[in-house]
């Protein structure tokens, strides 16, 4: 059961859900490719005994695969959710950062996207709450969808209150 499901109030429903974008793995993929490349160069350019070659490959693969642990945990434990009443954000497993903001308390929600972000569908999400509280979250998948969901839900809440 995720953080959001555990913290939903009675009658509250999830309207939109996203997480960090897969680009969080970019640096790790580059690092793993470099490690494997170095192993290939060492094995190809040196006359080494088979046992040494096997140990080099084992070490290279362990380092490359091990480098994915932190980004995978960060990606799997990130939640960005708009419910019928609130915006909920949770990032982290051991060191957890959470944000729970009632929809009427959201003053502004902004999205910054570089060119690659526009093409691949990620960006930096900036949520401004009443009192000037600003929270920024980088490399969020579908930030436009989250912003649109907040706007739709805020409009519904305002319409319902006006009746």
C-alpha positions in Angstrom: 0.0 0.0 0.0 1.5 3.3 -1.0 1.8 6.5 1.0 -1.1 8.1 -0.8 -3.5 5.2 -0.2 -2.6 5.1 3.5 -3.4 8.9 3.8 -6.6 9.2 1.8 -9.5 10.6 3.9 -13.0 9.0 3.6 -14.6 10.1 0.4 -11.4 11.4 -1.1 -10.4 9.9 -4.5 -7.2 10.0 -6.6 -7.7 12.2 -9.7 -4.1 12.2 -11.1 -0.9 10.3 -10.3 2.6 10.5 -11.6 6.2 9.9 -10.4 9.7 11.0 -11.3 10.5 10.6 -15.0 12.9 7.9 -16.2 15.5 10.5 -17.0 16.6 10.2 -13.4 18.5 7.1 -14.7 20.5 9.1 -17.3 23.6 9.7 -15.2 23.6 6.2 -13.8 23.3 4.7 -17.3 26.3 6.8 -18.4 28.3 5.7 -15.4 27.5 2.0 -15.9 28.4 2.3 -19.6 31.8 3.9 -18.6 32.5 1.1 -16.1 31.8 -1.6 -18.7 33.8 0.3 -21.3 36.8 0.4 -19.0 36.5 -3.3 -18.3 36.4 -4.0 -22.1 39.5 -1.8 -22.7 41.4 -3.5 -19.9 40.5 -7.0 -21.1 41.1 -6.2 -24.8 44.5 -4.4 -24.3 46.1 -6.7 -21.8 47.1 -10.4 -21.9 45.5 -11.5 -18.6 44.9 -14.9 -17.2 41.2 -16.1 -17.5 40.7 -15.9 -13.8 41.6 -12.2 -13.7 39.4 -11.5 -16.8 36.5 -13.2 -15.0 37.1 -11.2 -11.8 37.3 -7.9 -13.8 34.0 -8.7 -15.5 32.4 -9.6 -12.2 33.6 -6.4 -10.6 32.5 -4.3 -13.5 29.0 -5.8 -13.6 28.5 -5.6 -9.8 29.6 -1.9 -9.9 27.4 -1.1 -12.9 24.3 -2.8 -11.5 24.9 -1.5 -8.0 25.0 2.0 -9.2 21.2 1.6 -10.1 20.1 1.0 -6.5 19.8 4.6 -5.4 18.0 6.0 -8.5 15.6 3.0 -8.6 14.7 3.5 -5.0 14.2 7.2 -5.6 12.1 6.6 -8.6 10.0 3.8 -7.0 9.3 5.8 -3.8 8.3 9.1 -5.5 4.6 9.9 -5.7 2.9 13.0 -7.0 -0.9 12.8 -6.6 -3.8 15.2 -7.0 -6.9 14.0 -5.1 -10.3 15.5 -5.0 -9.2 17.6 -2.0 -5.4 17.9 -1.9 -2.1 17.7 -3.6 0.1 15.1 -2.1 3.8 14.6 -2.8 6.1 12.0 -1.3 9.8 11.4 -2.2 12.2 9.1 -0.5 12.4 5.9 1.5 14.7 6.4 4.4 14.8 10.2 4.3 11.3 11.1 3.3 10.1 14.5 2.0 6.3 15.0 2.0 4.0 17.8 1.0 0.3 17.7 1.6 -1.5 20.9 0.5 -5.3 21.4 0.4 -6.4 22.6 -3.0 -7.8 25.9 -1.8 -4.3 26.6 -0.3 -2.5 26.3 -3.7 -1.8 29.8 -4.9 0.1 28.9 -8.0 1.5 25.8 -9.7 4.2 26.2 -12.3 6.1 24.0 -14.7 9.6 24.7 -16.1 10.6 22.4 -19.0 13.8 22.5 -21.0 13.6 21.5 -24.7 14.4 17.9 -23.8 11.7 18.0 -21.1 9.1 19.2 -23.6 10.1 16.3 -26.0 10.3 13.6 -23.4 7.5 14.8 -21.1 9.3 15.9 -17.8 9.9 19.1 -16.0 10.4 20.9 -12.8 7.2 21.3 -10.8 6.9 24.4 -8.6 4.0 24.5 -6.1 3.3 27.8 -4.3 1.1 27.6 -1.2 -0.6 30.4 0.7 1.9 32.4 2.7 4.6 32.1 0.0 5.7 28.6 0.7 7.5 27.3 -2.5 8.3 23.7 -3.1 10.2 22.6 -6.2 10.5 19.1 -7.6 12.8 18.3 -10.5 12.3 15.7 -13.3 8.7 15.0 -12.7 6.9 13.0 -15.4 3.8 14.7 -16.9 4.0 17.9 -14.9 1.5 19.6 -17.3 -1.0 16.9 -16.5 -0.5 17.4 -12.8 -0.9 21.1 -13.1 -4.1 20.7 -15.2 -5.5 18.3 -12.7 -5.0 20.8 -9.9 -6.6 23.6 -12.0 -9.6 21.3 -12.8 -10.1 20.2 -9.1 -9.7 23.8 -7.8 -12.3 24.9 -10.3 -14.7 22.1 -9.2 -14.2 23.0 -5.5 -14.8 26.7 -6.2 -18.0 25.8 -8.2 -19.2 23.5 -5.5 -18.6 26.1 -2.8 -20.5 28.8 -4.8 -23.7 26.7 -4.8 
